[in-house]
Amino acid sequence: MRVVCCGLDHERCGLSELSRFHLPEDRWIPLMARVRAEGFEEAVLLSTCNRLEVYAAGEVEGGALLRALSSFFEDDLSGRAFLVEGFEAVLRLFEVACGLRSLVLGEDQILGQVKRAHAFAMDFSTSGRVLNRLFLEAISCAKEVKEGFRVCGRPLSSSAAAVSLLSSKMGGLSGRRALVIGLGEIGVLAVRELLEAGVEEVLVTNRSLSRALEVARLSDRIRPVEYSERYRVLPQVDLVISATASPHLVLRASEFPRLPGDLFVVDLAVPRDVEEEVSSLEGVHLFTLEDLRGFGLREEEREELERVRGFVRDRALSFHSWLCALEVEDLARAISSKVEGLSEMAVRHLSRRGEMSRHQLLSARRAVEAALRRAFEPALCRLRGMDGSRRGEAIALLRELFELRGVEDDAHVPSDGGP
């Protein structure tokens, strides 16, 4: 069974464009249904702020997955989407789960998102034998990386990278005052990172004041603010981090008050929280997720990345070896089913002549089956020794030439009468 991955991520297109393809969970099932309609037996969708990727498995050429995505979004994605198959698709998921393809290298949040994507597919029965094992092994690998390598020995996130960026741009954060807008997981992480960096006071606001009051209990250096007051308090702070899940802008340039000095603003939201025109306001320095590349990792952690990549590649190769063996064994079972059908047809033909006893017919059937199996055995032996891409092409060709369907379809030869 072939593993294919197709999608869009922050490496292929800007985050503003990527936000157009961000899917809420109520649209995940329709997309996976479209993928399965192309002939794939299994499908898992990973949709986050930084990526939309579909992992699929089946006896279908990879281009079918790109067609499914283009059809679903009513947009030709051939010039923007990536498409990888076989080992490259397997390796991609392992690297994604380990944070090696994240905008902030080594960040932890992606692992939870990968788990959630797999759990969702499991709940709706779109993930089966191949993708279940692929996702579970990728998740296990990510946990080993986090526990065994320094690169993930501490919490890493876009929030941590944002604070690192601000500290670099502002010459340190000790004694500064901050405003955090949006108190979901990313926002609360930003609050914690700011406090750890020595910020004197963190103002927090959320559409729900009760949430702001709840977060304020974490420290006496946190002060809750009504969401409607967010513009009024801007002159009181040195920096702003905005990380809401709002589909609309949270800070507009036309609403900004006069500022007494420089204001550093980081927009961590997808789609954007802060209007682009804010960057043209006097004294305002605006940064987005795309500005976070390279921040968050210490020098010694960067040096560890190469060791991590080697470890992850080895784990991906181990899974791919299992998958290759599975493909050959599935083909062998399909051949066995075909052989049984052909031998049954031959015996039915002989039995009509009435010249052979039941024992002789049974012996004839065994002889025919043995001869056919011997005829296929050299091909199976060669397949086991081929590399991944050649093996996949050869298996596909054999299935087509001999009409070898999946194991679940047991290739029965239709009877033309007889006992």
DRENKETI-367962 format. One line per field, with one value per residue (C-alpha): residue number from 1; residue in one letter; x negated, y negated, z negated. Coordinates in Angstrom, 3 decimals, always signed. Layout:
N
num = NUM; ...
residuo = A; ...
east = X; ...
north = Y; ...
up = Z; ...
% end
This chain:
419
num = 1; 2; 3; 4; 5; 6; 7; 8; 9; 10; 11; 12; 13; 14; 15; 16; 17; 18; 19; 20; 21; 22; 23; 24; 25; 26; 27; 28; 29; 30; 31; 32; 33; 34; 35; 36; 37; 38; 39; 40; 41; 42; 43; 44; 45; 46; 47; 48; 49; 50; 51; 52; 53; 54; 55; 56; 57; 58; 59; 60; 61; 62; 63; 64; 65; 66; 67; 68; 69; 70; 71; 72; 73; 74; 75; 76; 77; 78; 79; 80; 81; 82; 83; 84; 85; 86; 87; 88; 89; 90; 91; 92; 93; 94; 95; 96; 97; 98; 99; 100; 101; 102; 103; 104; 105; 106; 107; 108; 109; 110; 111; 112; 113; 114; 115; 116; 117; 118; 119; 120; 121; 122; 123; 124; 125; 126; 127; 128; 129; 130; 131; 132; 133; 134; 135; 136; 137; 138; 139; 140; 141; 142; 143; 144; 145; 146; 147; 148; 149; 150; 151; 152; 153; 154; 155; 156; 157; 158; 159; 160; 161; 162; 163; 164; 165; 166; 167; 168; 169; 170; 171; 172; 173; 174; 175; 176; 177; 178; 179; 180; 181; 182; 183; 184; 185; 186; 187; 188; 189; 190; 191; 192; 193; 194; 195; 196; 197; 198; 199; 200; 201; 202; 203; 204; 205; 206; 207; 208; 209; 210; 211; 212; 213; 214; 215; 216; 217; 218; 219; 220; 221; 222; 223; 224; 225; 226; 227; 228; 229; 230; 231; 232; 233; 234; 235; 236; 237; 238; 239; 240; 241; 242; 243; 244; 245; 246; 247; 248; 249; 250; 251; 252; 253; 254; 255; 256; 257; 258; 259; 260; 261; 262; 263; 264; 265; 266; 267; 268; 269; 270; 271; 272; 273; 274; 275; 276; 277; 278; 279; 280; 281; 282; 283; 284; 285; 286; 287; 288; 289; 290; 291; 292; 293; 294; 295; 296; 297; 298; 299; 300; 301; 302; 303; 304; 305; 306; 307; 308; 309; 310; 311; 312; 313; 314; 315; 316; 317; 318; 319; 320; 321; 322; 323; 324; 325; 326; 327; 328; 329; 330; 331; 332; 333; 334; 335; 336; 337; 338; 339; 340; 341; 342; 343; 344; 345; 346; 347; 348; 349; 350; 351; 352; 353; 354; 355; 356; 357; 358; 359; 360; 361; 362; 363; 364; 365; 366; 367; 368; 369; 370; 371; 372; 373; 374; 375; 376; 377; 378; 379; 380; 381; 382; 383; 384; 385; 386; 387; 388; 389; 390; 391; 392; 393; 394; 395; 396; 397; 398; 399; 400; 401; 402; 403; 404; 405; 406; 407; 408; 409; 410; 411; 412; 413; 414; 415; 416; 417; 418; 419
residuo = M; R; V; V; C; C; G; L; D; H; E; R; C; G; L; S; E; L; S; R; F; H; L; P; E; D; R; W; I; P; L; M; A; R; V; R; A; E; G; F; E; E; A; V; L; L; S; T; C; N; R; L; E; V; Y; A; A; G; E; V; E; G; G; A; L; L; R; A; L; S; S; F; F; E; D; D; L; S; G; R; A; F; L; V; E; G; F; E; A; V; L; R; L; F; E; V; A; C; G; L; R; S; L; V; L; G; E; D; Q; I; L; G; Q; V; K; R; A; H; A; F; A; M; D; F; S; T; S; G; R; V; L; N; R; L; F; L; E; A; I; S; C; A; K; E; V; K; E; G; F; R; V; C; G; R; P; L; S; S; S; A; A; A; V; S; L; L; S; S; K; M; G; G; L; S; G; R; R; A; L; V; I; G; L; G; E; I; G; V; L; A; V; R; E; L; L; E; A; G; V; E; E; V; L; V; T; N; R; S; L; S; R; A; L; E; V; A; R; L; S; D; R; I; R; P; V; E; Y; S; E; R; Y; R; V; L; P; Q; V; D; L; V; I; S; A; T; A; S; P; H; L; V; L; R; A; S; E; F; P; R; L; P; G; D; L; F; V; V; D; L; A; V; P; R; D; V; E; E; E; V; S; S; L; E; G; V; H; L; F; T; L; E; D; L; R; G; F; G; L; R; E; E; E; R; E; E; L; E; R; V; R; G; F; V; R; D; R; A; L; S; F; H; S; W; L; C; A; L; E; V; E; D; L; A; R; A; I; S; S; K; V; E; G; L; S; E; M; A; V; R; H; L; S; R; R; G; E; M; S; R; H; Q; L; L; S; A; R; R; A; V; E; A; A; L; R; R; A; F; E; P; A; L; C; R; L; R; G; M; D; G; S; R; R; G; E; A; I; A; L; L; R; E; L; F; E; L; R; G; V; E; D; D; A; H; V; P; S; D; G; G; P
east = +0.000; -1.389; -1.695; -1.245; -1.294; -0.078; +0.555; -0.590; -2.822; -4.793; -7.759; -5.729; -3.631; -3.200; -1.128; +1.409; +2.074; +1.950; +4.690; +7.110; +6.731; +7.082; +9.966; +12.177; +12.869; +16.387; +14.847; +12.283; +14.635; +15.838; +12.206; +11.232; +14.360; +13.202; +9.787; +11.281; +13.534; +10.329; +9.657; +7.487; +8.376; +7.069; +6.714; +5.621; +5.789; +3.355; +4.616; +2.831; +1.934; -1.248; -0.167; +2.573; +1.377; +3.256; +1.637; +3.274; +2.689; +3.941; +3.222; +3.643; +1.108; +0.119; +1.541; +5.038; +4.443; +3.486; +6.613; +8.757; +7.365; +7.694; +11.264; +12.194; +10.834; +11.963; +8.459; +5.623; +2.958; +0.483; -1.869; -1.836; -1.183; -3.896; -3.378; -5.597; -5.218; -6.749; -9.657; -9.599; -5.979; -6.831; -9.872; -7.829; -5.363; -8.172; -9.900; -6.644; -5.782; -9.266; -9.025; -11.745; -9.491; -7.975; -8.461; -9.976; -12.314; -11.746; -8.483; -6.279; -2.768; -2.856; -3.041; +0.316; +1.748; +0.500; +2.063; +5.352; +5.379; +4.854; +7.433; +9.967; +9.328; +9.623; +12.956; +14.329; +12.655; +10.612; +7.290; +6.512; +3.710; +1.036; +1.716; +2.456; -0.988; -2.615; -1.133; -1.735; -5.389; -5.884; -4.355; -6.528; -9.614; -8.723; -8.439; -11.866; -13.368; -11.870; -13.201; -16.569; -17.895; -18.733; -16.986; -13.632; -14.688; -12.624; -9.286; -9.551; -6.741; -5.904; -5.317; -8.845; -10.255; -8.225; -9.606; -13.112; -12.636; -11.294; -14.152; -16.626; -14.988; -14.399; -17.712; -16.103; -12.671; -13.476; -11.282; -9.113; -5.317; -3.405; +0.089; +1.199; +4.384; +6.014; +5.639; +5.765; +2.830; +0.444; +1.463; +1.021; -2.369; -3.328; -2.321; -4.495; -7.470; -7.197; -7.147; -10.171; -11.970; -11.581; -8.698; -7.505; -3.772; -1.672; +1.753; +4.014; +7.251; +9.692; +13.185; +14.265; +13.272; +13.636; +10.762; +8.576; +9.425; +8.543; +5.133; +4.435; +4.445; +1.188; -0.883; -0.537; -2.415; +0.583; +3.415; +6.686; +8.132; +11.530; +11.296; +12.951; +10.098; +7.307; +6.652; +6.789; +3.976; +1.589; -0.248; -0.879; -2.873; -6.135; -5.139; -2.084; -1.628; +1.658; +2.725; +6.478; +8.512; +10.616; +11.408; +11.415; +8.765; +8.198; +6.013; +6.673; +4.362; +7.204; +8.026; +4.508; +4.070; +1.040; -1.905; -4.526; -7.339; -8.197; -5.766; -6.805; -3.939; -4.071; -1.108; -1.027; +2.415; +3.491; +5.433; +3.767; +4.913; +3.105; +3.813; +0.759; +1.110; +0.188; -3.440; -3.361; -2.372; -5.084; -6.985; -5.287; -7.436; -5.262; -6.400; -4.510; -5.017; -7.239; -9.699; -10.186; -12.362; -15.628; -14.464; -13.746; -16.685; -19.937; -23.252; -23.918; -20.421; -21.070; -24.141; -21.968; -19.602; -21.755; -21.836; -18.058; -17.577; -19.675; -17.730; -14.381; -15.463; -16.471; -13.079; -11.314; -13.393; -12.379; -8.693; -9.230; -10.911; -7.829; -5.600; -7.629; -7.447; -3.723; -3.269; -4.997; -3.075; +0.221; -0.703; -1.624; +1.793; +3.501; +1.503; +2.476; +6.129; +5.759; +4.008; +6.774; +9.374; +7.543; +6.961; +10.631; +11.628; +9.277; +10.694; +14.258; +13.369; +11.811; +14.715; +17.199; +15.477; +16.257; +13.021; +11.389; +12.215; +12.615; +9.147; +7.636; +9.359; +7.965; +4.468; +4.852; +5.891; +2.867; +0.561; +1.992; +1.707; -1.892; -2.867; -1.298; -2.881; -6.308; -5.750; -5.165; -7.831; -10.831; -8.965; -8.193; -11.834; -13.010; -10.447; -11.748; -15.219; -14.154; -14.385; -11.199; -10.299; -11.062; -9.241; -6.126; -6.081; -6.605; -3.847; -1.447; -2.302; -1.813; +1.545; +2.674; +1.404; +2.789; +5.842; +4.674; +6.969; +6.535; +6.607; +10.011; +11.367; +10.140; +9.818; +12.505; +12.723; +16.371; +17.688; +19.022; +21.080; +20.157; +20.094
north = +0.000; -3.385; -6.309; -9.778; -13.266; -16.457; -19.929; -23.468; -24.795; -27.868; -26.698; -26.766; -29.914; -32.941; -32.674; -35.173; -32.906; -29.796; -31.220; -30.838; -27.075; -26.780; -24.374; -24.256; -20.723; -20.638; -20.605; -17.866; -14.985; -16.380; -16.794; -13.262; -11.940; -13.664; -12.040; -8.580; -9.146; -9.251; -5.641; -6.029; -3.576; -5.697; -9.437; -11.733; -15.528; -17.723; -21.315; -23.965; -27.637; -26.744; -23.822; -21.851; -18.341; -15.196; -11.803; -9.042; -5.344; -3.125; -1.616; -4.994; -7.223; -10.315; -12.814; -11.722; -13.329; -16.653; -16.490; -15.841; -18.908; -21.140; -19.982; -20.503; -24.056; -24.806; -26.065; -24.661; -23.896; -22.244; -25.231; -25.713; -22.389; -19.825; -16.148; -13.392; -9.624; -6.532; -7.095; -10.883; -10.998; -8.813; -10.911; -14.099; -13.037; -11.968; -15.341; -17.273; -15.456; -16.178; -19.893; -19.733; -21.302; -23.911; -27.629; -27.562; -24.573; -22.017; -23.545; -21.299; -22.271; -20.401; -17.030; -17.642; -18.695; -15.492; -13.436; -15.285; -14.768; -11.020; -10.712; -12.529; -10.149; -7.177; -8.429; -8.623; -5.416; -7.071; -5.794; -2.087; +0.433; -1.635; -5.195; -4.071; -2.545; -5.479; -8.089; -6.080; -5.511; -9.170; -10.257; -7.775; -9.077; -12.669; -11.707; -10.024; -13.138; -15.356; -13.132; -12.203; -15.308; -18.785; -20.452; -19.626; -19.473; -22.523; -23.909; -25.528; -27.399; -30.378; -32.249; -31.519; -32.561; -35.786; -36.715; -35.850; -38.100; -40.969; -40.670; -40.818; -43.828; -45.749; -45.069; -42.957; -42.915; -43.537; -46.306; -46.504; -46.431; -44.189; -43.565; -40.074; -39.859; -36.422; -33.906; -30.546; -28.129; -30.389; -33.534; -31.983; -30.596; -34.122; -35.464; -32.869; -33.551; -37.306; -36.906; -34.623; -37.208; -39.794; -41.921; -44.174; -43.880; -41.951; -43.304; -40.534; -40.795; -38.405; -38.675; -36.862; -38.906; -35.841; -34.222; -37.292; -37.198; -33.494; -34.039; -37.016; -34.632; -33.116; -36.066; -39.417; -40.909; -40.187; -42.702; -41.887; -44.464; -44.656; -43.696; -46.974; -48.828; -47.284; -50.465; -52.726; -50.850; -50.786; -53.980; -52.272; -49.349; -48.784; -45.652; -43.714; -40.032; -39.176; -35.538; -35.262; -32.808; -35.620; -35.530; -39.356; -41.981; -42.759; -45.858; -48.367; -51.274; -53.783; -52.995; -53.446; -56.303; -58.605; -56.721; -58.270; -56.121; -52.990; -50.060; -46.558; -44.358; -40.618; -39.059; -35.288; -34.704; -33.017; -34.697; -37.944; -39.826; -43.069; -45.138; -45.452; -49.256; -49.307; -48.866; -52.291; -54.104; -56.250; -54.383; -51.005; -47.960; -45.075; -41.455; -38.347; -34.599; -34.723; -36.911; -34.204; -31.934; -31.342; -32.547; -30.295; -27.873; -28.333; -27.788; -24.432; -23.289; -24.139; -21.907; -19.064; -19.336; -17.245; -14.370; -14.631; -14.557; -11.386; -9.691; -10.654; -9.428; -6.043; -5.672; -6.604; -4.043; -1.382; -2.082; -2.182; +1.230; +2.620; +0.962; +2.381; +5.878; +5.392; +4.387; +7.556; +9.777; +8.174; +8.886; +12.452; +12.954; +11.459; +13.862; +16.768; +15.830; +15.595; +18.976; +20.611; +19.181; +20.356; +23.862; +24.091; +23.166; +25.804; +28.509; +27.555; +27.964; +31.407; +32.572; +32.020; +34.692; +37.255; +39.156; +38.396; +39.485; +37.005; +37.951; +37.376; +33.995; +32.966; +34.050; +32.130; +29.011; +29.234; +29.705; +26.709; +24.517; +25.614; +24.905; +21.446; +20.529; +21.618; +19.386; +16.327; +17.013; +15.599; +12.302; +12.104; +12.791; +10.013; +7.614; +8.153; +7.064; +3.916; +0.364; -1.446; -3.337; -0.466; +1.990; -0.183; -0.531; +3.220; +4.131; +1.734; +3.245; +6.828; +5.949; +4.370; +7.123; +10.023; +8.168; +8.644; +6.637; +5.949; +8.775; +7.666; +8.229; +11.857; +12.353; +14.911; +16.349; +16.548; +20.024; +21.185; +23.997; +27.511; +29.035
up = +0.000; +1.023; -1.434; +0.078; -1.441; +0.208; -1.150; -1.839; -4.598; -5.665; -3.587; -0.369; -0.742; -2.985; -6.125; -4.798; -1.830; -4.003; -6.228; -3.286; -3.576; -7.352; -7.986; -11.084; -12.311; -10.889; -7.392; -8.037; -7.293; -3.933; -2.833; -3.875; -2.151; +1.048; +0.691; +0.203; +3.200; +5.280; +4.261; +1.159; -1.593; -4.470; -5.094; -7.945; -7.796; -9.724; -9.750; -11.840; -11.540; -9.664; -7.495; -5.825; -5.000; -4.016; -4.547; -2.520; -1.885; +0.911; +4.308; +6.037; +7.772; +5.803; +8.265; +7.206; +3.807; +5.374; +7.537; +4.451; +2.649; +5.706; +6.207; +2.559; +2.437; +6.005; +6.701; +8.814; +6.207; +8.577; +8.514; +4.742; +3.020; +2.305; +3.173; +1.763; +1.872; +0.300; -2.056; -1.575; -2.769; -5.766; -6.669; -6.382; -9.078; -11.408; -10.929; -11.336; -14.583; -15.939; -15.160; -12.500; -9.877; -12.160; -11.728; -15.221; -15.044; -17.778; -19.037; -21.153; -20.096; -16.795; -18.580; -20.250; -16.891; -15.229; -18.028; -17.641; -13.857; -14.250; -17.024; -14.835; -11.930; -14.280; -15.598; -12.056; -10.822; -8.080; -9.456; -9.177; -9.440; -7.640; -8.813; -12.369; -12.632; -10.802; -13.138; -16.309; -15.407; -14.449; -17.779; -19.669; -17.843; -18.772; -22.441; -22.313; -20.712; -23.400; -26.190; -24.710; -22.967; -24.252; -21.326; -22.917; -26.538; -27.445; -26.246; -22.807; -21.114; -18.930; -22.193; -23.397; -20.030; -20.117; -23.532; -22.346; -19.308; -21.416; -23.879; -21.008; -19.363; -22.607; -24.347; -27.063; -28.673; -32.325; -33.705; -30.583; -30.499; -28.101; -26.775; -25.725; -23.646; -23.458; -26.277; -24.602; -24.815; -22.879; -24.753; -28.192; -27.148; -26.091; -29.512; -31.253; -28.954; -29.518; -33.291; -33.122; -30.942; -33.699; -32.401; -35.214; -34.467; -31.936; -31.045; -29.728; -27.807; -26.210; -24.775; -27.926; -30.980; -33.192; -31.281; -31.867; -35.584; -35.696; -34.074; -36.348; -39.311; -38.037; -39.310; -41.083; -38.094; -35.802; -35.460; -33.654; -31.247; -29.581; -25.897; -24.911; -26.664; -24.566; -22.538; -25.599; -27.377; -24.399; -25.521; -28.895; -27.487; -25.628; -23.746; -22.569; -21.742; -20.026; -19.657; -19.297; -17.231; -15.806; -12.063; -12.153; -12.857; -16.524; -16.145; -13.349; -12.494; -12.457; -16.100; -17.518; -20.008; -20.034; -21.533; -23.864; -22.466; -20.539; -20.640; -19.592; -18.374; -17.579; -15.779; -16.387; -14.899; -11.660; -10.183; -11.216; -14.318; -13.493; -10.401; -8.135; -8.088; -11.789; -10.720; -9.055; -12.267; -13.828; -16.521; -15.898; -15.057; -13.809; -13.573; -12.434; -12.645; -9.575; -11.492; -14.109; -11.964; -13.772; -17.183; -20.157; -19.849; -21.723; -19.945; -21.610; -20.642; -17.011; -17.073; -18.333; -15.367; -13.034; -15.523; -15.849; -12.082; -11.812; -14.601; -13.050; -9.616; -11.074; -12.751; -9.516; -7.610; -10.117; -9.487; -5.729; -5.825; -7.570; -4.968; -2.073; -3.539; -4.037; -0.384; +0.817; -1.582; -0.544; +3.070; +2.159; +0.560; +3.604; +5.820; +3.569; +3.894; +7.673; +7.819; +5.803; +8.161; +11.284; +9.908; +8.938; +12.479; +13.911; +11.634; +12.526; +16.191; +15.573; +13.418; +16.276; +18.334; +15.647; +16.192; +12.825; +9.312; +6.445; +5.198; +8.639; +8.940; +5.543; +6.609; +9.865; +8.007; +5.729; +8.707; +10.550; +7.445; +6.823; +10.426; +10.395; +7.060; +8.383; +11.405; +9.206; +6.561; +8.495; +8.970; +5.238; +4.363; +6.678; +5.250; +1.728; +2.865; +4.761; +3.453; +2.484; +5.672; +8.062; +5.804; +5.743; +9.530; +10.017; +7.564; +9.272; +12.673; +11.449; +9.912; +13.171; +15.493; +13.476; +12.135; +8.571; +6.366; +2.655; +0.168; -1.001; +2.537; +2.814; +6.549; +7.229; +10.711; +11.776; +12.196; +15.536; +14.095; +12.976; +9.504
% end
